[in-house]
Amino acid sequence: MPNCKSMFAFAGTKEQADKMTAAIDKHRDQKGALMPILQEAQEIYGYLPEEVLIRISEEINISLSEIYGVATFYSQFTFNPKGEHKISVCMGTACYVKGAGKILDKICEKVGCKPGECSKDGKFSIDAVRCIGACGLAPVVTIDNEVYGRLTENDIDTILKKYL
């Protein structure tokens, strides 16, 4: 199944482009400018579109391969757009041993995409994440900023209905 990036062509707005220009200008002459520029780019667009990375490369004279090297090293960066609702399933040790794998499978089945992808309708994106620090509630899922703990597979339908 395709992810959001393959389904939706990049369509940045003039407002986003203007914010990107301001971010580049703000950091252009700083040592280590790439990290704050990438962070602001992701904040502006919600992910790091290839078109934006090319622009950054041209504007601050850093090779595209170096930019990809930095962006792929840090887990905070993503190259795929996210869905309207962002689902994170904790796969840390406590969650995993309490059934997070089955919960992840059930969510994927229900929304129609795999971890790292976006649902066909753009409504959901799913990520399997490391420990989110709520081990006492294991297994844990977050949707947007809402935390759901002590889950079973049977809880998934009811939770997802709130977001449909």
KAQUINOR-V218096 format. One record per residue. N is the residue number from 1. SS is DSSP state (a for helix, b for strand, c for the rest). OMEGA is omega as a letter, one per 30 degrees, with the letter a starting at -180 (999 if undefined). Layout:
{{N/SS/OMEGA} {N/SS/OMEGA}}
This chain:
{{1/c/a} {2/c/l} {3/c/a} {4/a/a} {5/a/a} {6/a/a} {7/a/a} {8/c/l} {9/c/l} {10/c/a} {11/c/l} {12/c/l} {13/c/l} {14/a/l} {15/a/l} {16/a/l} {17/a/l} {18/a/l} {19/a/l} {20/a/l} {21/a/l} {22/a/l} {23/a/l} {24/a/a} {25/a/a} {26/a/a} {27/a/a} {28/c/a} {29/c/l} {30/c/l} {31/c/a} {32/c/a} {33/a/a} {34/a/a} {35/a/a} {36/a/l} {37/a/l} {38/a/l} {39/a/l} {40/a/l} {41/a/l} {42/a/l} {43/a/a} {44/a/a} {45/a/a} {46/c/l} {47/c/l} {48/c/l} {49/c/l} {50/a/a} {51/a/l} {52/a/l} {53/a/l} {54/a/l} {55/a/l} {56/a/l} {57/a/a} {58/a/a} {59/a/a} {60/a/l} {61/c/l} {62/c/a} {63/c/l} {64/a/l} {65/a/l} {66/a/l} {67/a/l} {68/a/l} {69/a/l} {70/a/a} {71/a/l} {72/a/l} {73/a/a} {74/c/a} {75/c/l} {76/c/a} {77/c/l} {78/c/l} {79/c/a} {80/c/l} {81/c/l} {82/c/l} {83/c/l} {84/c/l} {85/b/a} {86/b/a} {87/b/l} {88/b/l} {89/b/a} {90/b/l} {91/c/l} {92/c/a} {93/a/a} {94/a/a} {95/a/a} {96/a/a} {97/a/l} {98/c/l} {99/c/a} {100/a/l} {101/a/l} {102/a/l} {103/a/l} {104/a/l} {105/a/a} {106/a/l} {107/a/l} {108/a/l} {109/a/a} {110/a/a} {111/a/l} {112/c/l} {113/c/a} {114/c/l} {115/c/a} {116/c/a} {117/c/l} {118/b/l} {119/c/a} {120/c/a} {121/c/l} {122/c/a} {123/c/a} {124/b/l} {125/b/a} {126/b/l} {127/b/l} {128/b/a} {129/b/l} {130/c/a} {131/c/l} {132/c/l} {133/c/l} {134/c/a} {135/a/l} {136/a/l} {137/a/a} {138/c/f} {139/c/a} {140/c/l} {141/b/l} {142/b/l} {143/b/a} {144/c/l} {145/c/a} {146/b/a} {147/b/l} {148/b/a} {149/c/a} {150/c/a} {151/c/l} {152/c/l} {153/a/a} {154/a/a} {155/a/a} {156/a/a} {157/a/a} {158/a/a} {159/a/a} {160/a/l} {161/a/l} {162/c/a} {163/c/a} {164/c/999}}
